[in-house]
């Protein structure tokens, strides 16, 4: 089976590529810029950009299954090209926000384009990525061993990127997953305060938690740049999922109230048969990246 992985250097995509290669599949890794070490040995690296579908023509040739990173604006064209090239199965990296009904503009259009194609499809819908904490908290932890957080007692069920990749690989390579939408979370409800503690435990070092206002956190994230700056208004509640203006203090109060009544959430275990990885394990897996 020949499998094309788009978003192949991302947090999930690179793990999908690695697992497929280890299982002996013919893997193609799509990236905007091919560079040494972009994929494991033996994996064919293809240059292409989902925002410019015509660049995917060569990468799709002879492909049986496609792991599709979500780009709503070009989803219909990309899926049409995949179908014309002979792809028979598409696994979408979607979002748990679709399950919750919040996402109508970003991941949902991609899901719909794939479903309308008539091809076999599976949607993988992760909730909060544990990796977001490395992007948000990594810089101040590395520099000062501190996290500045406006809502220390808010939280969710952060999911390990390996669990997301495990489910995607099974959906790409095995029968029985067509027509399924798998919502994936971590196995534990954890406040931000507890997440900081678990990262500190994994590092074997103390990390201070400083409570700041949402406005102060916004300035910190904007100055930090990268993922934090790009997503600051949504992450801190200044915007809702659709990009509309919202009140961060009201959102924090609502989140805290909702958390008190939440029970177990769906995890990768329902698909893989193995217990979902904990945040503590994730923190151990990435402890060196917090130290550097």
C-alpha positions as a printed NumPy array, in Angstrom:
array([[  0.   ,   0.   ,   0.   ],
       [  1.3  ,   3.444,  -0.944],
       [  0.309,   6.164,   1.517],
       [  0.754,   9.913,   1.172],
       [  1.006,  11.837,   4.434],
       [  0.325,  15.558,   4.174],
       [  1.457,  17.799,   7.016],
       [  4.258,  15.26 ,   7.301],
       [  6.538,  17.37 ,   9.479],
       [  3.81 ,  18.384,  11.936],
       [  3.316,  17.003,  15.433],
       [  0.952,  14.278,  14.248],
       [  2.131,  13.826,  10.676],
       [  5.723,  13.011,  11.524],
       [  4.569,  10.282,  13.907],
       [  2.234,   8.869,  11.259],
       [  5.127,   8.786,   8.768],
       [  7.421,   7.05 ,  11.252],
       [  4.898,   4.386,  12.21 ],
       [  3.96 ,   3.627,   8.612],
       [  7.628,   3.318,   7.645],
       [  8.298,   0.99 ,  10.593],
       [  5.402,  -1.196,   9.419],
       [  6.942,  -1.503,   5.973],
       [  4.488,   0.605,   3.989],
       [  5.487,   2.652,   0.965],
       [  5.262,   6.129,   2.48 ],
       [  5.431,   9.529,   0.85 ],
       [  5.879,  12.542,   3.096],
       [  4.521,  15.815,   1.744],
       [  6.213,  18.989,   2.897],
       [  6.431,  22.516,   1.543],
       [ 10.231,  22.417,   1.534],
       [ 12.16 ,  19.174,   1.351],
       [ 15.261,  19.213,   3.524],
       [ 17.656,  16.596,   4.911],
       [ 16.203,  14.68 ,   7.857],
       [ 12.62 ,  15.671,   7.047],
       [ 11.565,  12.01 ,   7.11 ],
       [ 12.959,   8.619,   8.168],
       [ 15.344,   6.809,   5.862],
       [ 13.521,   5.123,   2.993],
       [ 10.587,   7.535,   3.011],
       [ 10.109,   9.47 ,  -0.205],
       [  9.842,  13.19 ,   0.54 ],
       [  7.633,  15.141,  -1.861],
       [  7.461,  18.9  ,  -2.097],
       [  3.929,  20.268,  -2.278],
       [  1.586,  22.775,  -0.717],
       [ -2.053,  22.078,   0.111],
       [ -2.852,  25.746,  -0.453],
       [ -1.706,  25.251,  -4.075],
       [ -3.309,  21.939,  -5.116],
       [ -1.594,  21.732,  -8.501],
       [  1.695,  21.123,  -6.66 ],
       [  0.281,  17.791,  -5.417],
       [ -0.112,  16.101,  -8.799],
       [  3.125,  14.103,  -8.748],
       [  2.803,  13.236,  -5.042],
       [ -0.675,  11.718,  -5.563],
       [  0.275,   9.501,  -8.473],
       [ -0.071,   5.826,  -7.528],
       [ -1.279,   6.563,  -3.978],
       [ -3.804,   4.226,  -2.32 ],
       [ -4.478,   6.108,   0.928],
       [ -4.123,   9.735,   1.986],
       [ -3.641,  11.303,   5.409],
       [ -5.121,  14.745,   4.885],
       [ -4.054,  17.783,   6.864],
       [ -7.03 ,  20.212,   6.981],
       [ -7.003,  23.178,   4.623],
       [-10.619,  24.196,   4.114],
       [-10.088,  26.592,   1.216],
       [ -8.737,  23.925,  -1.14 ],
       [-10.25 ,  20.758,   0.311],
       [-12.684,  20.098,  -2.538],
       [ -9.996,  20.506,  -5.191],
       [ -7.45 ,  18.389,  -3.314],
       [ -9.97 ,  15.611,  -2.701],
       [-11.032,  15.725,  -6.357],
       [ -7.409,  15.359,  -7.446],
       [ -6.932,  12.47 ,  -5.033],
       [ -9.967,  10.667,  -6.427],
       [ -8.83 ,  11.199, -10.007],
       [ -5.39 ,   9.839,  -9.104],
       [ -6.902,   6.605,  -7.789],
       [ -6.79 ,   7.209,  -4.043],
       [ -9.436,   5.039,  -2.407],
       [ -9.13 ,   5.967,   1.279],
       [ -8.733,   9.319,   3.057],
       [ -8.123,   9.866,   6.762],
       [ -8.722,  13.463,   7.851],
       [ -6.88 ,  15.149,  10.698],
       [ -9.915,  17.002,  12.033],
       [-10.855,  18.395,  15.452],
       [-12.931,  17.549,  18.491],
       [-14.474,  20.984,  18.03 ],
       [-16.446,  19.492,  15.135],
       [-17.922,  16.907,  17.501],
       [-18.821,  19.666,  19.969],
       [-20.414,  21.793,  17.246],
       [-18.014,  24.737,  17.572],
       [-16.128,  24.216,  14.325],
       [-18.092,  25.018,  11.172],
       [-15.429,  26.866,   9.153],
       [-12.079,  25.125,   9.594],
       [-12.259,  21.333,   9.824],
       [-15.908,  20.648,   9.032],
       [-15.648,  21.75 ,   5.36 ],
       [-12.739,  19.333,   4.9  ],
       [-14.74 ,  16.48 ,   6.397],
       [-17.678,  17.274,   4.143],
       [-15.539,  17.427,   1.015],
       [-14.103,  14.   ,   1.779],
       [-17.497,  12.487,   2.566],
       [-18.959,  13.863,  -0.666],
       [-16.195,  12.231,  -2.733],
       [-17.578,   8.717,  -2.363],
       [-14.18 ,   7.456,  -1.18 ],
       [-13.599,   5.565,   2.051],
       [-13.168,   8.097,   4.837],
       [-12.31 ,   8.305,   8.518],
       [-12.149,  11.461,  10.587],
       [ -9.694,  11.692,  13.484],
       [-10.879,  14.444,  15.841],
       [ -8.384,  15.238,  18.609],
       [ -9.268,  17.639,  21.372],
       [ -6.608,  19.77 ,  23.066],
       [ -3.106,  18.815,  21.936],
       [ -0.708,  18.304,  24.824],
       [  1.945,  19.653,  22.437],
       [  0.34 ,  23.085,  22.686],
       [  1.846,  23.377,  26.146],
       [  5.338,  22.963,  24.718],
       [  4.627,  25.752,  22.233],
       [  3.063,  28.046,  24.848],
       [  5.022,  27.293,  28.006],
       [  8.266,  25.992,  26.554],
       [  9.989,  29.375,  26.04 ],
       [  9.43 ,  30.752,  29.575],
       [ 10.178,  27.385,  31.185],
       [ 13.468,  27.128,  29.285],
       [ 14.403,  30.724,  30.032],
       [ 13.138,  31.219,  33.59 ],
       [ 11.53 ,  27.986,  34.838],
       [  8.219,  29.85 ,  35.076],
       [  4.723,  29.656,  33.58 ],
       [  2.539,  32.767,  33.543],
       [ -1.072,  31.657,  33.315],
       [ -4.348,  33.614,  33.561],
       [ -6.564,  30.599,  34.338],
       [ -4.586,  28.109,  36.463],
       [ -7.661,  26.171,  37.56 ],
       [ -9.175,  25.818,  34.099],
       [ -8.224,  22.737,  32.157],
       [ -9.15 ,  19.894,  29.852],
       [ -8.082,  16.396,  28.773],
       [ -4.838,  17.004,  26.812],
       [ -4.124,  14.264,  24.281],
       [ -0.705,  12.857,  23.394],
       [  0.173,  13.279,  19.71 ],
       [  1.245,   9.631,  19.601],
       [ -2.313,   8.536,  20.412],
       [ -3.628,  10.618,  17.517],
       [ -1.051,   9.093,  15.178],
       [ -1.837,   5.556,  16.388],
       [ -5.483,   5.946,  15.435],
       [ -4.643,   7.553,  12.087],
       [ -2.271,   4.716,  11.165],
       [ -4.875,   2.059,  11.949],
       [ -7.49 ,   3.907,   9.896],
       [ -5.061,   4.216,   6.973],
       [ -3.925,   0.604,   6.942],
       [ -6.724,  -1.563,   8.324],
       [-10.288,  -2.365,   7.356],
       [-13.234,  -1.526,   9.588],
       [-12.719,   2.195,  10.081],
       [-14.537,   3.568,   7.041],
       [-17.32 ,   5.996,   7.89 ],
       [-16.096,   6.527,  11.458],
       [-15.355,   9.808,  13.253],
       [-13.067,   9.205,  16.232],
       [-13.005,  11.92 ,  18.898],
       [ -9.79 ,  11.649,  20.927],
       [ -8.889,  13.129,  24.287],
       [ -6.438,  12.37 ,  27.02 ],
       [ -7.502,  10.028,  29.841],
       [ -7.438,  12.651,  32.622],
       [ -9.051,  15.99 ,  33.348],
       [ -6.124,  18.209,  34.375],
       [ -6.063,  21.84 ,  35.394],
       [ -3.314,  24.035,  34.012],
       [ -1.857,  24.132,  37.519],
       [ -1.597,  20.34 ,  37.601],
       [ -0.113,  20.231,  34.112],
       [  2.671,  22.558,  35.223],
       [  3.31 ,  20.299,  38.225],
       [  3.573,  17.229,  36.   ],
       [  6.013,  18.955,  33.657],
       [  8.117,  19.953,  36.686],
       [  8.037,  16.354,  37.961],
       [  9.18 ,  15.078,  34.555],
       [ 12.044,  17.569,  34.471],
       [ 13.004,  16.99 ,  38.099],
       [ 13.044,  20.753,  38.607],
       [ 10.815,  23.397,  40.148],
       [  8.625,  25.526,  37.867],
       [  6.975,  28.618,  39.298],
       [  3.378,  29.346,  38.342],
       [  2.542,  33.028,  38.249],
       [ -1.084,  34.069,  37.835],
       [ -1.544,  36.969,  35.414],
       [ -4.554,  38.667,  33.867],
       [ -5.735,  37.657,  30.384],
       [ -4.556,  41.027,  29.116],
       [ -1.08 ,  40.476,  30.575],
       [ -0.96 ,  36.963,  29.127],
       [ -1.917,  38.375,  25.736],
       [  1.043,  40.747,  25.772],
       [  3.363,  37.93 ,  26.845],
       [  2.202,  35.635,  24.031],
       [  2.408,  38.368,  21.415],
       [  5.977,  39.114,  22.458],
       [  6.801,  35.401,  22.47 ],
       [  5.89 ,  35.038,  18.796],
       [  5.3  ,  31.807,  16.902],
       [  2.343,  29.594,  17.792],
       [  1.532,  31.634,  20.896],
       [  1.27 ,  34.935,  19.03 ],
       [ -0.598,  33.431,  16.079],
       [ -3.302,  31.912,  18.292],
       [ -3.317,  34.272,  21.274],
       [ -6.831,  35.699,  20.956],
       [ -8.489,  32.308,  20.598],
       [ -6.365,  30.636,  23.278],
       [ -7.095,  33.318,  25.85 ],
       [-10.787,  33.723,  25.034],
       [-10.649,  37.091,  23.289],
       [-12.149,  35.345,  20.248],
       [-14.47 ,  32.359,  19.953],
       [-13.847,  29.452,  17.59 ],
       [-15.405,  31.354,  14.701],
       [-13.192,  34.397,  15.215],
       [-15.89 ,  36.531,  16.843],
       [-14.972,  38.807,  19.737],
       [-15.642,  37.346,  23.186],
       [-14.976,  38.085,  26.865],
       [-12.085,  36.023,  28.296],
       [-13.289,  36.365,  31.912],
       [-16.788,  35.118,  31.052],
       [-15.364,  32.196,  29.1  ],
       [-13.09 ,  31.196,  31.994],
       [-16.036,  31.192,  34.413],
       [-18.133,  29.063,  32.06 ],
       [-15.267,  26.617,  31.512],
       [-14.691,  26.186,  35.243],
       [-18.384,  25.493,  35.782],
       [-18.575,  22.947,  32.973],
       [-15.481,  21.087,  34.138],
       [-17.1  ,  20.179,  37.444],
       [-19.684,  17.973,  35.752],
       [-17.514,  16.271,  33.116],
       [-17.022,  12.54 ,  33.158],
       [-14.581,  10.403,  31.148],
       [-14.042,  11.526,  27.564],
       [-13.465,   9.31 ,  24.505],
       [ -9.819,   8.342,  24.021],
       [ -7.69 ,   6.351,  21.582],
       [ -8.242,   3.205,  23.648],
       [-11.605,   2.612,  21.974],
       [ -9.768,   2.244,  18.642],
       [ -6.348,   0.863,  19.584],
       [ -7.35 ,  -1.342,  22.509],
       [ -4.514,   0.154,  24.576],
       [ -4.856,   2.671,  27.426],
       [ -4.451,   6.239,  26.262],
       [ -1.156,   7.868,  27.159],
       [ -1.271,  10.172,  30.177],
       [ -0.09 ,  13.771,  30.338],
       [  2.583,  12.632,  32.782],
       [  3.942,  10.298,  30.114],
       [  3.772,  13.089,  27.551],
       [  5.74 ,  15.361,  29.899],
       [  8.413,  12.678,  30.333],
       [  8.596,  12.215,  26.568],
       [  9.264,  15.931,  26.097],
       [ 11.191,  16.796,  29.265],
       [ 14.405,  17.489,  27.364],
       [ 12.621,  19.955,  25.089],
       [ 11.517,  21.933,  28.151],
       [ 15.064,  21.909,  29.555],
       [ 16.949,  23.013,  26.425]])
